[in-house]
Amino acid sequence: MSRKTILHMLTPLRQMSPFDVNMALDAGFDHVVPYTDVALADVTGLVQDAIFSRPPDAGTATGVFIAGRDTVLALDMIDAARKAMVPPFGISVFADPAGSFTTAAAMVAKVETALGKLHGRNLEGTKVTIFGATGVVGYCTAVISAKEGADVTLAGHDGVSRVGKIAEAIKARFGVTVKAADGSTEEKKTVLLQETEVVLAAAKAGVRVLSAEQLRSATNLLVAADVNAVPPSGIEGLAVNAKTDKLGETSATGIGALTIGNLKYKTQSGLFKQMIGAEEPVVYDFQDAFALARSIEK
């Protein structure tokens, strides 16, 4: 008789997202159990309770999902979960705080596809500017893009200090270099756009970060993508369902939030299904999400 698949869902927040619960159950897990207000120090005990309560060969039937809204904390929780394993006991781990890992993966995969199909190039050497760079999606898109060889700039809506610290943290953790720039005024954003080839807008829902007038001055712009599905759009003139549609009066194309969201959904569901079907325990973060999103795009 096959074992039931159990997913233990950990979040440092007061509530687990119904989105993630639904996704996990629809992907095929038999049982999903949420744990809220989970601190980093709690992860070891929870993981070891999960691994020691089932025989070693049940590792692939047991999983931990890490939620929340903090990229760095989620990555630290993954590390804690790895260290908690006691071979031959082990289970699968997947982090996707606020859906940011799979959203960022889908966003960059869509942009990569557009660059290839429309311009015969990839992210290598491409000048990418990220607005909303202090958020979870912005952080992940920066790392993914930089690892693909892009020239990445983080635009700070409140100046250069916070994005500068994020750039330093990315360098320390992932060994890739991203730049920090001041995007605190409309004039400074306009200057940034003049050198930009790809814009990734990952600001808060309902926040307009770039105007049509600013885009008109972005003469080098090739592709713009926005993950904001709540009006107004993060990028003026970019429809939520745009699929590399012409962007306003520019020569660039735009990718909308619903187009990105469709791939994000497939990616998150796909990683849950891979956890269930794995022959050995697996560990997934946003880099694994990008690998899957990219394969779905091909």
Summary of the structure (lengths in Angstrom):
residues: 298
radius of gyration: 19.6
end to end distance: 37.2
largest distance: 65.5
contacts: 1086
relative contact order: 0.14
helix: 47%
strand: 18%
